[in-house]
């Protein structure tokens, strides 16, 4: 029986993919001439990551990439969002190129293409070379030029086959957590002014990298970036609550760099938002003449990473007021509220704000996964989560939002930064002792979604009868 609901069928050219990041899966932290990253150093301190974990071995993807790509092919991925380890390619961050490290990504791209999987390359997913961190990292005014040099090396090597490029992943995180509260590498705890100055340098790096891609790509290039989609949604269907949710998503808050417009407006509109200038006041970064001309390079799509959101109602003064979740609310292992409405309202806001095609560059859930006695990994919560969020995404598309693709986070369980190996986000289960991989039930369900191009019922998967029993 065909269990699909026609209303849940996606556009014909919709792209289905999955994502991962270099430090989280590759391992081989000091192999074949690779230099140190800030995460290599940060995670060696037993106090920085859960139970003293580090990414030294991670998923050993560096040595097992061929088998991993075969599993991606088995799932049916149309695209794989990979990232490059900057110090694996240029150990000191600038200067001498490590041919062995660059060769790994050359082989990975070829292997993906041979499996009919399109490589989407993210240039920066948080692994700043430690040698450059010692020179100031993102605090250095030279960092945009360092990043441009690195980008040129990657583009010259891969752009004869790679057509989709993402410059930066989640600046709100690598700056706010890495330079603000110190919970991520490089572990700094700086005042807001310095965090925002590092952020301005990162935005300049995005612009410089985009210029390099445009100038040197050997085949037509599509360029975007992947910030956090900071999402709020109305607590009720009232117009007042809808307006309040939009105001919250448009807002910039003095004590936090987690927002949409402080990052998106310079990239798309060539200026910081007035609300942000008022909120940050004396903490605003120093802007040199011509900076926004560099930052505001034309991009082809707006990526966003959406996992959860917060319900908002209009207060008595009409201003946004958070609504506390009810007791016993559904949450992920990360303790993030399961909130599929975030997908609808977040993509709707970003599309209306920036008028660019949208890709969900990350979405997923950490669950309490383990191998069952039958040798399989049953993860019904992930399947339910995927259904709910994809239905919400389809609602957004039906309402006119130009969403063109979805990348599930993540393709496999991996090193989850300061959370170590506590969290399992993967479609593929990884036994870290043996490095054996197992497709979870959610991977088989995602395969069915991809094949049908719709949010089909999980009961259509033969070995998932237990879900609806």
Secondary structure, 3 states (H helix, E strand, C coil): CCCCCHHHECCCCCEEEEECCHHHHCCCCCHHHCCCEHHHHHCCCCCCCHHHCCCCCCCCHHHHHHHHHHHHHHHCCCEEEEECCHHHHCCCCCCCCCHHHHHHHHHHHHHHHHCCCEEEEEEECCCCEHHHHCCCHHHCCCHHHHHHHHHHHHHHHHCCCCCEEEEEECHHHHHHHHHHCCCCCCCCCCCHHHHHHHHHHHHHHHHHHHHHHHHHCCCCCEEEEEEECCEEEECCCCHHHHHHHHHHHHCCCCCCCCCCHHHHHHHHHCCCCHHHHHHHHHHCCCCCCCHHHHHCCCCCEEEEECCCEEEEEECCCCCEEECCCCCCCCECCCCCECCCHHHHHHHHHHHHHHCCCEEEEEECCCECCCCCCCCCCCCHHHHHHHHHHHHHHHHHHHCCCCEEEEEEECCECCCCHHHCCCCECCCEEEECCCCEEEECHHHHHHHHHHHHCECCCHHHCHHHHHHHC
